[in-house]
């Protein structure tokens, strides 16, 4: 569960937003089907900016980033 703990952390939020920006840039530069990358990148930027962890419910934690981190501390 280490990767989810990282993704829910502030550093993980920044990593998702940076990765999303890179995907948007790659999609815009390559065009065609690469625009799919831009769409995926936009989702990464959005969930990072809104502090949402989409994988949280898969492991029994909330999607909200603040609540996600609190659930980790609680046990």
Secondary structure by P-SEA (a helix, b strand, c coil): caaaaaaacaaaaaaaaaaaaaaaaaaaaacccaaaaaaaaaaaaaaaaaccccccccccccccaaaaaaaaaac
